[in-house]
């Protein structure tokens, strides 16, 4: 009998500790999501400080929107994880966990889309000054080779 009371007390204290942990983790995730939003806004502003083309403006705007949506989802995820602290009913707890898992899946989907988009943009980007420099260097070497051939022949 005493063992059962001790086990129940231990279980209740562990549940309470897990709930407190979820509250603090949720608060940290919420703050992290807010900081991500400010970080993405700063990176967008830095991108527009440089002279960029119309295509690059569209790309940067879309990238900013995707990333801010994900930051908002992370912020809401923090709120949902914090809400675990107050949930006592099993059905509500299960529903909250399913919503959290759905949000995590959506964040992962956006992250994959963003990764491919940024990767394709990096592949499509051409560095015109570097390309021009390489072409000029090639033409210079070719002209030197032709002049050496003319001198020998």
C-alpha positions as CSV (number, residue, x, y, z in Angstrom):
1,X,0.0,0.0,0.0
2,X,2.8,2.4,0.9
3,X,4.6,1.4,-2.3
4,X,1.6,2.4,-4.4
5,X,1.3,5.8,-2.7
6,X,5.0,6.4,-3.3
7,X,4.7,5.4,-7.0
8,X,1.7,7.6,-7.5
9,X,3.5,10.5,-5.8
10,X,6.6,9.9,-7.9
11,X,4.4,9.8,-11.1
12,X,2.6,13.1,-10.2
13,X,5.9,14.8,-9.5
14,X,7.3,13.6,-12.8
15,X,4.2,14.8,-14.7
16,X,4.5,18.1,-13.0
17,X,8.2,18.4,-14.0
18,X,7.4,17.4,-17.6
19,X,4.7,20.0,-17.7
20,X,7.0,22.7,-16.3
21,X,9.6,21.7,-18.8
22,X,7.2,21.9,-21.7
23,X,6.2,25.4,-20.5
24,X,9.8,26.6,-20.5
25,X,10.7,24.9,-23.8
26,X,7.6,26.5,-25.3
27,X,8.5,30.0,-24.1
28,X,12.1,29.6,-25.5
29,X,10.7,28.4,-28.9
30,X,8.3,31.3,-28.9
31,X,11.1,33.8,-28.3
32,X,13.2,32.1,-30.9
33,X,10.5,32.4,-33.5
34,X,10.1,36.1,-32.8
35,X,13.9,36.6,-33.1
36,X,13.8,34.6,-36.4
37,X,11.2,37.0,-37.8
38,X,13.5,40.0,-37.0
39,X,16.5,38.2,-38.4
40,X,14.7,37.5,-41.7
41,X,13.6,41.1,-42.0
42,X,17.2,42.2,-41.4
43,X,18.5,39.9,-44.2
44,X,15.8,41.2,-46.6
45,X,16.9,44.8,-45.9
46,X,20.5,43.8,-46.4
47,X,19.6,42.2,-49.7
48,X,17.9,45.4,-50.9
49,X,20.8,47.6,-49.9
50,X,22.7,46.3,-52.9
51,X,21.7,47.0,-56.5
52,X,19.8,44.0,-57.7
53,X,17.8,43.0,-60.8
54,X,14.0,42.5,-61.0
55,X,14.4,38.7,-60.9
56,X,16.5,38.9,-57.8
57,X,13.9,41.2,-56.1
58,X,11.2,38.6,-56.8
59,X,13.4,35.8,-55.4
60,X,14.3,37.7,-52.3
61,X,10.7,38.7,-51.6
62,X,9.5,35.1,-52.0
63,X,12.3,33.8,-49.8
64,X,11.4,36.4,-47.1
65,X,7.7,35.4,-47.2
66,X,8.5,31.7,-46.9
67,X,10.9,32.2,-44.1
68,X,8.6,34.5,-42.1
69,X,5.7,32.0,-42.5
70,X,8.0,29.4,-41.0
71,X,9.1,31.7,-38.2
72,X,5.4,32.3,-37.5
73,X,4.8,28.6,-37.4
74,X,7.7,28.1,-35.0
75,X,6.3,30.9,-32.8
76,X,2.8,29.2,-32.8
77,X,4.6,25.9,-32.1
78,X,6.1,27.5,-29.0
79,X,2.6,28.6,-27.8
80,X,1.2,25.1,-28.4
81,X,4.1,23.4,-26.5
82,X,3.6,25.8,-23.7
83,X,-0.1,25.0,-23.7
84,X,0.7,21.4,-22.7
85,X,1.3,22.8,-19.2
86,X,-2.5,23.4,-18.8
87,X,-3.9,20.4,-20.7
88,X,-5.3,17.7,-18.4
89,X,-7.9,15.9,-20.5
90,X,-6.4,13.0,-22.6
91,X,-8.4,13.9,-25.8
92,X,-7.3,17.5,-25.7
93,X,-3.7,16.4,-25.0
94,X,-3.8,14.0,-28.0
95,X,-5.3,16.7,-30.2
96,X,-2.7,19.2,-29.2
97,X,0.1,16.7,-29.9
98,X,-1.4,15.9,-33.4
99,X,-1.6,19.6,-34.1
100,X,2.1,20.0,-33.0
101,X,3.1,17.1,-35.3
102,X,1.2,18.6,-38.2
103,X,2.9,22.0,-37.6
104,X,6.3,20.3,-37.5
105,X,5.5,18.5,-40.8
106,X,4.5,21.8,-42.4
107,X,7.7,23.5,-41.2
108,X,9.7,20.6,-42.6
109,X,7.9,20.9,-46.0
110,X,8.6,24.7,-46.1
111,X,12.2,24.1,-45.2
112,X,12.6,21.6,-48.1
113,X,11.0,24.0,-50.5
114,X,13.2,26.8,-49.3
115,X,16.3,24.6,-49.6
116,X,15.6,23.7,-53.2
117,X,14.6,27.2,-54.2
118,X,17.8,28.7,-52.7
119,X,19.9,25.9,-54.3
120,X,18.4,26.5,-57.7
121,X,18.9,30.2,-57.4
122,X,22.6,29.6,-56.5
123,X,23.0,27.4,-59.6
124,X,21.3,29.9,-61.9
125,X,23.2,32.8,-60.6
126,X,26.0,34.1,-62.9
127,X,28.8,36.2,-61.6
128,X,29.2,38.6,-64.6
129,X,32.4,40.3,-63.4
130,X,34.2,37.0,-62.7
131,X,33.0,35.6,-66.0
132,X,34.2,38.6,-67.9
133,X,37.5,38.4,-66.2
134,X,37.9,34.8,-67.1
135,X,37.0,35.5,-70.8
136,X,39.4,38.4,-71.0
137,X,42.2,36.2,-69.5
138,X,41.4,33.4,-72.0
139,X,41.5,35.8,-74.9
140,X,44.8,37.3,-73.7
141,X,46.4,33.9,-73.5
142,X,45.0,32.9,-76.8
143,X,46.4,36.1,-78.4
144,X,49.8,35.4,-76.8
145,X,49.8,31.9,-78.1
146,X,49.0,33.2,-81.6
147,X,51.8,35.8,-81.5
148,X,54.2,33.1,-80.4
149,X,53.1,30.9,-83.2
150,X,53.6,33.8,-85.7
151,X,57.1,34.6,-84.3
152,X,58.1,30.9,-84.7
153,X,56.7,30.5,-88.2
